[in-house]
Amino acid sequence: MTVTKTHARRRAPMRELFSVAASAEYLDVSERTIRRMINAGHLKAYRIRRRGMIRIARVDLDAVLYEVKPGEVQP
């Protein structure tokens, strides 16, 4: 008796990628702020090819947001 295994190809989950401009709009900041966050290592970004456009995954944009707790906001 021969047992055969079938391996279904598993696709990686689709990532929603944003341009620098779309990322800035999503976070309601300037494009310059997005570029500063990338350069400072606070925001992960990907370059398409060597001199291609920069793309940022939505999950990485969401990762820079955090909840503000009561008392943390100064008047």
Predicted model as a PDB file, atoms N, CA, C, CB and O in Angstrom, pLDDT in the B-factor column:
MODEL        1                                                                  
ATOM      1  N   MET A   1       0.844  -1.175   0.000  1.00 50.00           N  
ATOM      2  CA  MET A   1       0.000   0.000   0.000  1.00 50.00           C  
ATOM      3  C   MET A   1       0.889   1.238   0.000  1.00 50.00           C  
ATOM      4  CB  MET A   1      -0.960  -0.002   1.218  1.00 50.00           C  
ATOM      5  O   MET A   1       1.791   1.368   0.828  1.00 50.00           O  
ATOM      6  N   THR A   2       0.632   2.122  -0.915  1.00 53.00           N  
ATOM      7  CA  THR A   2       1.410   3.348  -1.039  1.00 53.00           C  
ATOM      8  C   THR A   2       0.577   4.524  -0.554  1.00 53.00           C  
ATOM      9  CB  THR A   2       1.870   3.568  -2.499  1.00 53.00           C  
ATOM     10  O   THR A   2      -0.568   4.710  -0.965  1.00 53.00           O  
ATOM     11  N   VAL A   3       1.169   5.298   0.314  1.00 51.00           N  
ATOM     12  CA  VAL A   3       0.476   6.484   0.827  1.00 51.00           C  
ATOM     13  C   VAL A   3       1.044   7.697   0.113  1.00 51.00           C  
ATOM     14  CB  VAL A   3       0.631   6.621   2.387  1.00 51.00           C  
ATOM     15  O   VAL A   3       2.254   7.924   0.127  1.00 51.00           O  
ATOM     16  N   THR A   4       0.187   8.462  -0.498  1.00 51.00           N  
ATOM     17  CA  THR A   4       0.639   9.685  -1.168  1.00 51.00           C  
ATOM     18  C   THR A   4       0.097  10.874  -0.404  1.00 51.00           C  
ATOM     19  CB  THR A   4       0.181   9.727  -2.661  1.00 51.00           C  
ATOM     20  O   THR A   4      -1.041  10.891   0.066  1.00 51.00           O  
ATOM     21  N   LYS A   5       0.948  11.850  -0.303  1.00 50.00           N  
ATOM     22  CA  LYS A   5       0.527  13.076   0.371  1.00 50.00           C  
ATOM     23  C   LYS A   5       0.352  14.161  -0.677  1.00 50.00           C  
ATOM     24  CB  LYS A   5       1.557  13.511   1.461  1.00 50.00           C  
ATOM     25  O   LYS A   5       1.191  14.343  -1.559  1.00 50.00           O  
ATOM     26  N   THR A   6      -0.705  14.841  -0.563  1.00 51.00           N  
ATOM     27  CA  THR A   6      -0.897  15.979  -1.460  1.00 51.00           C  
ATOM     28  C   THR A   6      -0.600  17.237  -0.674  1.00 51.00           C  
ATOM     29  CB  THR A   6      -2.345  16.013  -2.057  1.00 51.00           C  
ATOM     30  O   THR A   6      -1.126  17.455   0.418  1.00 51.00           O  
ATOM     31  N   HIS A   7       0.229  18.033  -1.239  1.00 48.00           N  
ATOM     32  CA  HIS A   7       0.601  19.296  -0.592  1.00 48.00           C  
ATOM     33  C   HIS A   7      -0.079  20.442  -1.317  1.00 48.00           C  
ATOM     34  CB  HIS A   7       2.147  19.492  -0.581  1.00 48.00           C  
ATOM     35  O   HIS A   7       0.236  20.753  -2.466  1.00 48.00           O  
ATOM     36  N   ALA A   8      -0.982  21.039  -0.646  1.00 47.00           N  
ATOM     37  CA  ALA A   8      -1.632  22.212  -1.223  1.00 47.00           C  
ATOM     38  C   ALA A   8      -0.716  23.414  -1.019  1.00 47.00           C  
ATOM     39  CB  ALA A   8      -3.039  22.460  -0.580  1.00 47.00           C  
ATOM     40  O   ALA A   8      -0.151  23.611   0.057  1.00 47.00           O  
ATOM     41  N   ARG A   9      -0.586  24.185  -2.042  1.00 50.00           N  
ATOM     42  CA  ARG A   9       0.230  25.395  -1.900  1.00 50.00           C  
ATOM     43  C   ARG A   9      -0.491  26.375  -1.000  1.00 50.00           C  
ATOM     44  CB  ARG A   9       0.531  26.040  -3.280  1.00 50.00           C  
ATOM     45  O   ARG A   9      -1.673  26.670  -1.177  1.00 50.00           O  
ATOM     46  N   ARG A  10       0.238  26.857  -0.054  1.00 53.00           N  
ATOM     47  CA  ARG A  10      -0.341  27.848   0.859  1.00 53.00           C  
ATOM     48  C   ARG A  10       0.186  29.207   0.469  1.00 53.00           C  
ATOM     49  CB  ARG A  10      -0.006  27.528   2.352  1.00 53.00           C  
ATOM     50  O   ARG A  10       1.395  29.427   0.394  1.00 53.00           O  
ATOM     51  N   ARG A  11      -0.703  30.080   0.231  1.00 50.00           N  
ATOM     52  CA  ARG A  11      -0.316  31.437  -0.134  1.00 50.00           C  
ATOM     53  C   ARG A  11      -0.185  32.277   1.116  1.00 50.00           C  
ATOM     54  CB  ARG A  11      -1.335  32.064  -1.103  1.00 50.00           C  
ATOM     55  O   ARG A  11      -0.947  32.132   2.072  1.00 50.00           O  
ATOM     56  N   ALA A  12       0.785  33.145   1.089  1.00 50.00           N  
ATOM     57  CA  ALA A  12       0.939  34.088   2.193  1.00 50.00           C  
ATOM     58  C   ALA A  12      -0.252  35.035   2.151  1.00 50.00           C  
ATOM     59  CB  ALA A  12       2.302  34.875   2.103  1.00 50.00           C  
ATOM     60  O   ALA A  12      -0.761  35.350   1.075  1.00 50.00           O  
ATOM     61  N   PRO A  13      -0.698  35.489   3.320  1.00 55.00           N  
ATOM     62  CA  PRO A  13      -1.829  36.423   3.319  1.00 55.00           C  
ATOM     63  C   PRO A  13      -1.470  37.684   2.555  1.00 55.00           C  
ATOM     64  CB  PRO A  13      -2.250  36.776   4.759  1.00 55.00           C  
ATOM     65  O   PRO A  13      -0.345  38.177   2.637  1.00 55.00           O  
ATOM     66  N   MET A  14      -2.425  38.192   1.821  1.00 59.00           N  
ATOM     67  CA  MET A  14      -2.200  39.406   1.044  1.00 59.00           C  
ATOM     68  C   MET A  14      -1.929  40.567   1.988  1.00 59.00           C  
ATOM     69  CB  MET A  14      -3.413  39.715   0.133  1.00 59.00           C  
ATOM     70  O   MET A  14      -2.638  40.766   2.974  1.00 59.00           O  
ATOM     71  N   ARG A  15      -0.912  41.313   1.674  1.00 75.00           N  
ATOM     72  CA  ARG A  15      -0.608  42.508   2.442  1.00 75.00           C  
ATOM     73  C   ARG A  15      -1.161  43.707   1.716  1.00 75.00           C  
ATOM     74  CB  ARG A  15       0.906  42.657   2.672  1.00 75.00           C  
ATOM     75  O   ARG A  15      -1.032  43.836   0.498  1.00 75.00           O  
ATOM     76  N   GLU A  16      -1.767  44.565   2.465  1.00 91.00           N  
ATOM     77  CA  GLU A  16      -2.245  45.803   1.888  1.00 91.00           C  
ATOM     78  C   GLU A  16      -1.095  46.789   1.992  1.00 91.00           C  
ATOM     79  CB  GLU A  16      -3.545  46.330   2.609  1.00 91.00           C  
ATOM     80  O   GLU A  16      -0.704  47.172   3.095  1.00 91.00           O  
ATOM     81  N   LEU A  17      -0.548  47.206   0.854  1.00 93.00           N  
ATOM     82  CA  LEU A  17       0.597  48.098   0.833  1.00 93.00           C  
ATOM     83  C   LEU A  17       0.185  49.506   0.439  1.00 93.00           C  
ATOM     84  CB  LEU A  17       1.657  47.576  -0.120  1.00 93.00           C  
ATOM     85  O   LEU A  17      -0.653  49.703  -0.442  1.00 93.00           O  
ATOM     86  N   PHE A  18       0.790  50.483   1.109  1.00 96.00           N  
ATOM     87  CA  PHE A  18       0.498  51.889   0.870  1.00 96.00           C  
ATOM     88  C   PHE A  18       1.742  52.605   0.371  1.00 96.00           C  
ATOM     89  CB  PHE A  18      -0.031  52.559   2.146  1.00 96.00           C  
ATOM     90  O   PHE A  18       2.857  52.240   0.743  1.00 96.00           O  
ATOM     91  N   SER A  19       1.565  53.609  -0.458  1.00 95.00           N  
ATOM     92  CA  SER A  19       2.660  54.482  -0.847  1.00 95.00           C  
ATOM     93  C   SER A  19       2.960  55.423   0.318  1.00 95.00           C  
ATOM     94  CB  SER A  19       2.313  55.281  -2.145  1.00 95.00           C  
ATOM     95  O   SER A  19       2.237  55.436   1.314  1.00 95.00           O  
ATOM     96  N   VAL A  20       4.025  56.205   0.189  1.00 97.00           N  
ATOM     97  CA  VAL A  20       4.347  57.178   1.234  1.00 97.00           C  
ATOM     98  C   VAL A  20       3.201  58.181   1.375  1.00 97.00           C  
ATOM     99  CB  VAL A  20       5.679  57.913   0.913  1.00 97.00           C  
ATOM    100  O   VAL A  20       2.801  58.524   2.488  1.00 97.00           O  
ATOM    101  N   ALA A  21       2.680  58.645   0.249  1.00 97.00           N  
ATOM    102  CA  ALA A  21       1.579  59.617   0.280  1.00 97.00           C  
ATOM    103  C   ALA A  21       0.325  59.026   0.926  1.00 97.00           C  
ATOM    104  CB  ALA A  21       1.255  60.097  -1.140  1.00 97.00           C  
ATOM    105  O   ALA A  21      -0.316  59.675   1.752  1.00 97.00           O  
ATOM    106  N   ALA A  22      -0.021  57.797   0.547  1.00 97.00           N  
ATOM    107  CA  ALA A  22      -1.210  57.150   1.122  1.00 97.00           C  
ATOM    108  C   ALA A  22      -1.013  56.851   2.604  1.00 97.00           C  
ATOM    109  CB  ALA A  22      -1.533  55.853   0.367  1.00 97.00           C  
ATOM    110  O   ALA A  22      -1.959  56.925   3.388  1.00 97.00           O  
ATOM    111  N   SER A  23       0.220  56.514   2.985  1.00 97.00           N  
ATOM    112  CA  SER A  23       0.522  56.265   4.399  1.00 97.00           C  
ATOM    113  C   SER A  23       0.357  57.535   5.217  1.00 97.00           C  
ATOM    114  CB  SER A  23       1.949  55.717   4.560  1.00 97.00           C  
ATOM    115  O   SER A  23      -0.178  57.515   6.325  1.00 97.00           O  
ATOM    116  N   ALA A  24       0.824  58.639   4.651  1.00 97.00           N  
ATOM    117  CA  ALA A  24       0.694  59.932   5.331  1.00 97.00           C  
ATOM    118  C   ALA A  24      -0.774  60.293   5.519  1.00 97.00           C  
ATOM    119  CB  ALA A  24       1.416  61.038   4.536  1.00 97.00           C  
ATOM    120  O   ALA A  24      -1.176  60.787   6.572  1.00 97.00           O  
ATOM    121  N   GLU A  25      -1.558  60.042   4.495  1.00 97.00           N  
ATOM    122  CA  GLU A  25      -2.992  60.326   4.588  1.00 97.00           C  
ATOM    123  C   GLU A  25      -3.658  59.406   5.613  1.00 97.00           C  
ATOM    124  CB  GLU A  25      -3.667  60.163   3.207  1.00 97.00           C  
ATOM    125  O   GLU A  25      -4.509  59.852   6.384  1.00 97.00           O  
ATOM    126  N   TYR A  26      -3.283  58.149   5.627  1.00 96.00           N  
ATOM    127  CA  TYR A  26      -3.852  57.166   6.555  1.00 96.00           C  
ATOM    128  C   TYR A  26      -3.592  57.560   8.006  1.00 96.00           C  
ATOM    129  CB  TYR A  26      -3.272  55.773   6.278  1.00 96.00           C  
ATOM    130  O   TYR A  26      -4.474  57.443   8.856  1.00 96.00           O  
ATOM    131  N   LEU A  27      -2.364  58.030   8.285  1.00 96.00           N  
ATOM    132  CA  LEU A  27      -2.015  58.425   9.657  1.00 96.00           C  
ATOM    133  C   LEU A  27      -2.292  59.903   9.941  1.00 96.00           C  
ATOM    134  CB  LEU A  27      -0.551  58.130   9.918  1.00 96.00           C  
ATOM    135  O   LEU A  27      -2.117  60.361  11.070  1.00 96.00           O  
ATOM    136  N   ASP A  28      -2.724  60.650   8.918  1.00 96.00           N  
ATOM    137  CA  ASP A  28      -3.004  62.081   9.034  1.00 96.00           C  
ATOM    138  C   ASP A  28      -1.754  62.851   9.463  1.00 96.00           C  
ATOM    139  CB  ASP A  28      -4.145  62.324  10.036  1.00 96.00           C  
ATOM    140  O   ASP A  28      -1.793  63.677  10.375  1.00 96.00           O  
ATOM    141  N   VAL A  29      -0.649  62.558   8.779  1.00 96.00           N  
ATOM    142  CA  VAL A  29       0.613  63.270   8.990  1.00 96.00           C  
ATOM    143  C   VAL A  29       1.163  63.640   7.613  1.00 96.00           C  
ATOM    144  CB  VAL A  29       1.649  62.394   9.810  1.00 96.00           C  
ATOM    145  O   VAL A  29       0.574  63.291   6.590  1.00 96.00           O  
ATOM    146  N   SER A  30       2.288  64.343   7.593  1.00 97.00           N  
ATOM    147  CA  SER A  30       2.880  64.720   6.306  1.00 97.00           C  
ATOM    148  C   SER A  30       3.725  63.576   5.740  1.00 97.00           C  
ATOM    149  CB  SER A  30       3.741  65.992   6.460  1.00 97.00           C  
ATOM    150  O   SER A  30       4.117  62.659   6.461  1.00 97.00           O  
ATOM    151  N   GLU A  31       3.994  63.650   4.440  1.00 97.00           N  
ATOM    152  CA  GLU A  31       4.869  62.664   3.808  1.00 97.00           C  
ATOM    153  C   GLU A  31       6.271  62.747   4.415  1.00 97.00           C  
ATOM    154  CB  GLU A  31       4.926  62.885   2.272  1.00 97.00           C  
ATOM    155  O   GLU A  31       6.956  61.733   4.553  1.00 97.00           O  
ATOM    156  N   ARG A  32       6.683  63.945   4.769  1.00 98.00           N  
ATOM    157  CA  ARG A  32       7.994  64.136   5.386  1.00 98.00           C  
ATOM    158  C   ARG A  32       8.074  63.378   6.726  1.00 98.00           C  
ATOM    159  CB  ARG A  32       8.275  65.648   5.600  1.00 98.00           C  
ATOM    160  O   ARG A  32       9.102  62.784   7.049  1.00 98.00           O  
ATOM    161  N   THR A  33       7.000  63.408   7.480  1.00 97.00           N  
ATOM    162  CA  THR A  33       6.951  62.692   8.755  1.00 97.00           C  
ATOM    163  C   THR A  33       7.078  61.191   8.521  1.00 97.00           C  
ATOM    164  CB  THR A  33       5.642  63.008   9.511  1.00 97.00           C  
ATOM    165  O   THR A  33       7.783  60.504   9.260  1.00 97.00           O  
ATOM    166  N   ILE A  34       6.407  60.685   7.508  1.00 97.00           N  
ATOM    167  CA  ILE A  34       6.501  59.251   7.181  1.00 97.00           C  
ATOM    168  C   ILE A  34       7.945  58.898   6.844  1.00 97.00           C  
ATOM    169  CB  ILE A  34       5.559  58.884   5.990  1.00 97.00           C  
ATOM    170  O   ILE A  34       8.463  57.893   7.331  1.00 97.00           O  
ATOM    171  N   ARG A  35       8.598  59.708   6.022  1.00 97.00           N  
ATOM    172  CA  ARG A  35       9.988  59.446   5.636  1.00 97.00           C  
ATOM    173  C   ARG A  35      10.920  59.517   6.856  1.00 97.00           C  
ATOM    174  CB  ARG A  35      10.444  60.457   4.558  1.00 97.00           C  
ATOM    175  O   ARG A  35      11.857  58.727   6.974  1.00 97.00           O  
ATOM    176  N   ARG A  36      10.658  60.449   7.741  1.00 97.00           N  
ATOM    177  CA  ARG A  36      11.461  60.545   8.977  1.00 97.00           C  
ATOM    178  C   ARG A  36      11.280  59.300   9.840  1.00 97.00           C  
ATOM    179  CB  ARG A  36      11.069  61.807   9.786  1.00 97.00           C  
ATOM    180  O   ARG A  36      12.247  58.780  10.397  1.00 97.00           O  
ATOM    181  N   MET A  37      10.041  58.822   9.949  1.00 96.00           N  
ATOM    182  CA  MET A  37       9.770  57.629  10.752  1.00 96.00           C  
ATOM    183  C   MET A  37      10.481  56.408  10.164  1.00 96.00           C  
ATOM    184  CB  MET A  37       8.253  57.371  10.839  1.00 96.00           C  
ATOM    185  O   MET A  37      10.989  55.564  10.902  1.00 96.00           O  
ATOM    186  N   ILE A  38      10.511  56.321   8.840  1.00 97.00           N  
ATOM    187  CA  ILE A  38      11.207  55.213   8.178  1.00 97.00           C  
ATOM    188  C   ILE A  38      12.705  55.312   8.450  1.00 97.00           C  
ATOM    189  CB  ILE A  38      10.930  55.218   6.647  1.00 97.00           C  
ATOM    190  O   ILE A  38      13.336  54.329   8.838  1.00 97.00           O  
ATOM    191  N   ASN A  39      13.273  56.498   8.248  1.00 97.00           N  
ATOM    192  CA  ASN A  39      14.715  56.700   8.446  1.00 97.00           C  
ATOM    193  C   ASN A  39      15.146  56.481   9.889  1.00 97.00           C  
ATOM    194  CB  ASN A  39      15.105  58.097   8.013  1.00 97.00           C  
ATOM    195  O   ASN A  39      16.265  56.033  10.143  1.00 97.00           O  
ATOM    196  N   ALA A  40      14.267  56.793  10.832  1.00 96.00           N  
ATOM    197  CA  ALA A  40      14.582  56.620  12.257  1.00 96.00           C  
ATOM    198  C   ALA A  40      14.377  55.176  12.716  1.00 96.00           C  
ATOM    199  CB  ALA A  40      13.718  57.557  13.104  1.00 96.00           C  
ATOM    200  O   ALA A  40      14.742  54.820  13.836  1.00 96.00           O  
ATOM    201  N   GLY A  41      13.796  54.348  11.852  1.00 95.00           N  
ATOM    202  CA  GLY A  41      13.560  52.952  12.217  1.00 95.00           C  
ATOM    203  C   GLY A  41      12.277  52.727  12.992  1.00 95.00           C  
ATOM    204  O   GLY A  41      12.071  51.648  13.546  1.00 95.00           O  
ATOM    205  N   HIS A  42      11.416  53.726  13.040  1.00 93.00           N  
ATOM    206  CA  HIS A  42      10.144  53.602  13.756  1.00 93.00           C  
ATOM    207  C   HIS A  42       9.038  52.991  12.896  1.00 93.00           C  
ATOM    208  CB  HIS A  42       9.701  54.960  14.255  1.00 93.00           C  
ATOM    209  O   HIS A  42       8.004  52.561  13.408  1.00 93.00           O  
ATOM    210  N   LEU A  43       9.270  52.960  11.590  1.00 96.00           N  
ATOM    211  CA  LEU A  43       8.267  52.447  10.668  1.00 96.00           C  
ATOM    212  C   LEU A  43       8.967  51.570   9.633  1.00 96.00           C  
ATOM    213  CB  LEU A  43       7.480  53.612   9.981  1.00 96.00           C  
ATOM    214  O   LEU A  43       9.907  52.008   8.970  1.00 96.00           O  
ATOM    215  N   LYS A  44       8.502  50.332   9.503  1.00 95.00           N  
ATOM    216  CA  LYS A  44       9.083  49.402   8.538  1.00 95.00           C  
ATOM    217  C   LYS A  44       8.544  49.716   7.148  1.00 95.00           C  
ATOM    218  CB  LYS A  44       8.774  47.930   8.928  1.00 95.00           C  
ATOM    219  O   LYS A  44       7.346  49.938   6.971  1.00 95.00           O  
ATOM    220  N   ALA A  45       9.435  49.733   6.167  1.00 95.00           N  
ATOM    221  CA  ALA A  45       9.036  50.020   4.795  1.00 95.00           C  
ATOM    222  C   ALA A  45       9.765  49.075   3.852  1.00 95.00           C  
ATOM    223  CB  ALA A  45       9.328  51.495   4.426  1.00 95.00           C  
ATOM    224  O   ALA A  45      10.779  48.478   4.212  1.00 95.00           O  
ATOM    225  N   TYR A  46       9.244  48.950   2.665  1.00 93.00           N  
ATOM    226  CA  TYR A  46       9.801  48.064   1.652  1.00 93.00           C  
ATOM    227  C   TYR A  46      10.013  48.843   0.370  1.00 93.00           C  
ATOM    228  CB  TYR A  46       8.881  46.850   1.408  1.00 93.00           C  
ATOM    229  O   TYR A  46       9.198  49.686  -0.003  1.00 93.00           O  
ATOM    230  N   ARG A  47      11.120  48.551  -0.302  1.00 91.00           N  
ATOM    231  CA  ARG A  47      11.386  49.180  -1.587  1.00 91.00           C  
ATOM    232  C   ARG A  47      11.154  48.133  -2.668  1.00 91.00           C  
ATOM    233  CB  ARG A  47      12.845  49.763  -1.656  1.00 91.00           C  
ATOM    234  O   ARG A  47      11.608  46.994  -2.559  1.00 91.00           O  
ATOM    235  N   ILE A  48      10.447  48.533  -3.701  1.00 88.00           N  
ATOM    236  CA  ILE A  48      10.200  47.650  -4.829  1.00 88.00           C  
ATOM    237  C   ILE A  48      11.366  47.824  -5.802  1.00 88.00           C  
ATOM    238  CB  ILE A  48       8.813  47.960  -5.518  1.00 88.00           C  
ATOM    239  O   ILE A  48      11.569  48.893  -6.379  1.00 88.00           O  
ATOM    240  N   ARG A  49      12.108  46.761  -5.960  1.00 85.00           N  
ATOM    241  CA  ARG A  49      13.337  46.760  -6.746  1.00 85.00           C  
ATOM    242  C   ARG A  49      14.354  47.696  -6.122  1.00 85.00           C  
ATOM    243  CB  ARG A  49      13.058  47.168  -8.202  1.00 85.00           C  
ATOM    244  O   ARG A  49      14.145  48.195  -5.016  1.00 85.00           O  
ATOM    245  N   ARG A  50      15.440  47.934  -6.813  1.00 80.00           N  
ATOM    246  CA  ARG A  50      16.515  48.755  -6.244  1.00 80.00           C  
ATOM    247  C   ARG A  50      16.145  50.224  -6.119  1.00 80.00           C  
ATOM    248  CB  ARG A  50      17.754  48.627  -7.085  1.00 80.00           C  
ATOM    249  O   ARG A  50      16.288  50.813  -5.048  1.00 80.00           O  
ATOM    250  N   ARG A  51      15.687  50.798  -7.169  1.00 78.00           N  
ATOM    251  CA  ARG A  51      15.360  52.225  -7.153  1.00 78.00           C  
ATOM    252  C   ARG A  51      13.862  52.456  -7.247  1.00 78.00           C  
ATOM    253  CB  ARG A  51      16.063  52.943  -8.296  1.00 78.00           C  
ATOM    254  O   ARG A  51      13.396  53.512  -7.673  1.00 78.00           O  
ATOM    255  N   GLY A  52      13.137  51.452  -6.842  1.00 86.00           N  
ATOM    256  CA  GLY A  52      11.688  51.521  -6.958  1.00 86.00           C  
ATOM    257  C   GLY A  52      11.032  52.345  -5.869  1.00 86.00           C  
ATOM    258  O   GLY A  52      11.685  52.975  -5.037  1.00 86.00           O  
ATOM    259  N   MET A  53       9.749  52.311  -5.914  1.00 92.00           N  
ATOM    260  CA  MET A  53       8.951  53.074  -4.965  1.00 92.00           C  
ATOM    261  C   MET A  53       8.930  52.402  -3.601  1.00 92.00           C  
ATOM    262  CB  MET A  53       7.532  53.248  -5.485  1.00 92.00           C  
ATOM    263  O   MET A  53       9.089  51.186  -3.486  1.00 92.00           O  
ATOM    264  N   ILE A  54       8.735  53.202  -2.590  1.00 94.00           N  
ATOM    265  CA  ILE A  54       8.649  52.713  -1.212  1.00 94.00           C  
ATOM    266  C   ILE A  54       7.199  52.361  -0.918  1.00 94.00           C  
ATOM    267  CB  ILE A  54       9.185  53.777  -0.194  1.00 94.00           C  
ATOM    268  O   ILE A  54       6.279  53.097  -1.277  1.00 94.00           O  
ATOM    269  N   ARG A  55       7.009  51.216  -0.254  1.00 95.00           N  
ATOM    270  CA  ARG A  55       5.679  50.783   0.154  1.00 95.00           C  
ATOM    271  C   ARG A  55       5.705  50.409   1.625  1.00 95.00           C  
ATOM    272  CB  ARG A  55       5.190  49.593  -0.707  1.00 95.00           C  
ATOM    273  O   ARG A  55       6.693  49.879   2.133  1.00 95.00           O  
ATOM    274  N   ILE A  56       4.601  50.694   2.297  1.00 96.00           N  
ATOM    275  CA  ILE A  56       4.474  50.411   3.723  1.00 96.00           C  
ATOM    276  C   ILE A  56       3.230  49.549   3.906  1.00 96.00           C  
ATOM    277  CB  ILE A  56       4.390  51.736   4.576  1.00 96.00           C  
ATOM    278  O   ILE A  56       2.159  49.868   3.388  1.00 96.00           O  
ATOM    279  N   ALA A  57       3.382  48.461   4.644  1.00 95.00           N  
ATOM    280  CA  ALA A  57       2.249  47.564   4.903  1.00 95.00           C  
ATOM    281  C   ALA A  57       1.313  48.192   5.936  1.00 95.00           C  
ATOM    282  CB  ALA A  57       2.747  46.175   5.395  1.00 95.00           C  
ATOM    283  O   ALA A  57       1.752  48.852   6.877  1.00 95.00           O  
ATOM    284  N   ARG A  58       0.038  47.972   5.739  1.00 94.00           N  
ATOM    285  CA  ARG A  58      -0.967  48.516   6.664  1.00 94.00           C  
ATOM    286  C   ARG A  58      -0.724  48.047   8.097  1.00 94.00           C  
ATOM    287  CB  ARG A  58      -2.377  48.108   6.217  1.00 94.00           C  
ATOM    288  O   ARG A  58      -0.901  48.819   9.040  1.00 94.00           O  
ATOM    289  N   VAL A  59      -0.322  46.796   8.265  1.00 93.00           N  
ATOM    290  CA  VAL A  59      -0.073  46.287   9.615  1.00 93.00           C  
ATOM    291  C   VAL A  59       1.066  47.059  10.282  1.00 93.00           C  
ATOM    292  CB  VAL A  59       0.257  44.780   9.571  1.00 93.00           C  
ATOM    293  O   VAL A  59       1.052  47.252  11.497  1.00 93.00           O  
ATOM    294  N   ASP A  60       2.045  47.500   9.504  1.00 94.00           N  
ATOM    295  CA  ASP A  60       3.145  48.286  10.062  1.00 94.00           C  
ATOM    296  C   ASP A  60       2.693  49.704  10.413  1.00 94.00           C  
ATOM    297  CB  ASP A  60       4.314  48.338   9.074  1.00 94.00           C  
ATOM    298  O   ASP A  60       3.173  50.294  11.382  1.00 94.00           O  
ATOM    299  N   LEU A  61       1.776  50.242   9.626  1.00 95.00           N  
ATOM    300  CA  LEU A  61       1.213  51.561   9.965  1.00 95.00           C  
ATOM    301  C   LEU A  61       0.398  51.467  11.252  1.00 95.00           C  
ATOM    302  CB  LEU A  61       0.325  52.100   8.804  1.00 95.00           C  
ATOM    303  O   LEU A  61       0.484  52.337  12.119  1.00 95.00           O  
ATOM    304  N   ASP A  62      -0.388  50.408  11.364  1.00 93.00           N  
ATOM    305  CA  ASP A  62      -1.195  50.224  12.572  1.00 93.00           C  
ATOM    306  C   ASP A  62      -0.314  49.994  13.795  1.00 93.00           C  
ATOM    307  CB  ASP A  62      -2.161  49.049  12.393  1.00 93.00           C  
ATOM    308  O   ASP A  62      -0.699  50.328  14.916  1.00 93.00           O  
ATOM    309  N   ALA A  63       0.870  49.422  13.579  1.00 92.00           N  
ATOM    310  CA  ALA A  63       1.773  49.119  14.694  1.00 92.00           C  
ATOM    311  C   ALA A  63       2.352  50.377  15.340  1.00 92.00           C  
ATOM    312  CB  ALA A  63       2.903  48.231  14.214  1.00 92.00           C  
ATOM    313  O   ALA A  63       2.753  50.336  16.503  1.00 92.00           O  
ATOM    314  N   VAL A  64       2.404  51.487  14.614  1.00 91.00           N  
ATOM    315  CA  VAL A  64       2.951  52.709  15.211  1.00 91.00           C  
ATOM    316  C   VAL A  64       1.907  53.460  16.032  1.00 91.00           C  
ATOM    317  CB  VAL A  64       3.504  53.623  14.123  1.00 91.00           C  
ATOM    318  O   VAL A  64       2.229  54.407  16.750  1.00 91.00           O  
ATOM    319  N   LEU A  65       0.662  53.029  15.919  1.00 90.00           N  
ATOM    320  CA  LEU A  65      -0.401  53.644  16.717  1.00 90.00           C  
ATOM    321  C   LEU A  65      -0.508  52.935  18.051  1.00 90.00           C  
ATOM    322  CB  LEU A  65      -1.754  53.599  15.972  1.00 90.00           C  
ATOM    323  O   LEU A  65      -0.342  51.718  18.127  1.00 90.00           O  
ATOM    324  N   TYR A  66      -0.777  53.667  19.071  1.00 86.00           N  
ATOM    325  CA  TYR A  66      -0.996  53.042  20.369  1.00 86.00           C  
ATOM    326  C   TYR A  66      -2.053  53.834  21.122  1.00 86.00           C  
ATOM    327  CB  TYR A  66       0.324  52.963  21.186  1.00 86.00           C  
ATOM    328  O   TYR A  66      -2.281  55.013  20.851  1.00 86.00           O  
ATOM    329  N   GLU A  67      -2.684  53.174  22.056  1.00 81.00           N  
ATOM    330  CA  GLU A  67      -3.770  53.768  22.822  1.00 81.00           C  
ATOM    331  C   GLU A  67      -3.227  54.794  23.816  1.00 81.00           C  
ATOM    332  CB  GLU A  67      -4.566  52.680  23.557  1.00 81.00           C  
ATOM    333  O   GLU A  67      -2.220  54.560  24.485  1.00 81.00           O  
ATOM    334  N   VAL A  68      -3.910  55.924  23.896  1.00 83.00           N  
ATOM    335  CA  VAL A  68      -3.570  56.950  24.877  1.00 83.00           C  
ATOM    336  C   VAL A  68      -4.444  56.709  26.099  1.00 83.00           C  
ATOM    337  CB  VAL A  68      -3.773  58.406  24.298  1.00 83.00           C  
ATOM    338  O   VAL A  68      -5.670  56.663  25.996  1.00 83.00           O  
ATOM    339  N   LYS A  69      -3.818  56.559  27.240  1.00 87.00           N  
ATOM    340  CA  LYS A  69      -4.554  56.286  28.465  1.00 87.00           C  
ATOM    341  C   LYS A  69      -4.935  57.600  29.158  1.00 87.00           C  
ATOM    342  CB  LYS A  69      -3.717  55.396  29.411  1.00 87.00           C  
ATOM    343  O   LYS A  69      -4.271  58.619  28.967  1.00 87.00           O  
ATOM    344  N   PRO A  70      -5.978  57.575  29.940  1.00 88.00           N  
ATOM    345  CA  PRO A  70      -6.384  58.785  30.643  1.00 88.00           C  
ATOM    346  C   PRO A  70      -5.206  59.353  31.480  1.00 88.00           C  
ATOM    347  CB  PRO A  70      -7.608  58.484  31.555  1.00 88.00           C  
ATOM    348  O   PRO A  70      -4.490  58.618  32.160  1.00 88.00           O  
ATOM    349  N   GLY A  71      -5.048  60.633  31.401  1.00 85.00           N  
ATOM    350  CA  GLY A  71      -3.984  61.305  32.161  1.00 85.00           C  
ATOM    351  C   GLY A  71      -2.701  61.467  31.364  1.00 85.00           C  
ATOM    352  O   GLY A  71      -1.801  62.182  31.806  1.00 85.00           O  
ATOM    353  N   GLU A  72      -2.581  60.821  30.190  1.00 86.00           N  
ATOM    354  CA  GLU A  72      -1.359  60.951  29.393  1.00 86.00           C  
ATOM    355  C   GLU A  72      -1.340  62.187  28.498  1.00 86.00           C  
ATOM    356  CB  GLU A  72      -1.182  59.728  28.547  1.00 86.00           C  
ATOM    357  O   GLU A  72      -0.278  62.595  28.028  1.00 86.00           O  
ATOM    358  N   VAL A  73      -2.486  62.775  28.264  1.00 84.00           N  
ATOM    359  CA  VAL A  73      -2.566  63.946  27.411  1.00 84.00           C  
ATOM    360  C   VAL A  73      -2.462  65.205  28.259  1.00 84.00           C  
ATOM    361  CB  VAL A  73      -3.871  63.942  26.598  1.00 84.00           C  
ATOM    362  O   VAL A  73      -3.252  65.431  29.176  1.00 84.00           O  
ATOM    363  N   GLN A  74      -1.481  66.001  27.932  1.00 81.00           N  
ATOM    364  CA  GLN A  74      -1.285  67.259  28.671  1.00 81.00           C  
ATOM    365  C   GLN A  74      -2.217  68.323  28.108  1.00 81.00           C  
ATOM    366  CB  GLN A  74       0.201  67.735  28.590  1.00 81.00           C  
ATOM    367  O   GLN A  74      -2.385  68.411  26.892  1.00 81.00           O  
ATOM    368  N   PRO A  75      -2.834  69.146  28.984  1.00 73.00           N  
ATOM    369  CA  PRO A  75      -3.754  70.200  28.511  1.00 73.00           C  
ATOM    370  C   PRO A  75      -3.028  71.284  27.737  1.00 73.00           C  
ATOM    371  CB  PRO A  75      -4.492  70.828  29.687  1.00 73.00           C  
ATOM    372  O   PRO A  75      -3.655  72.237  27.275  1.00 73.00           O  
TER     373      PRO A  75                                                      
ENDMDL                                                                          
END                                                                             
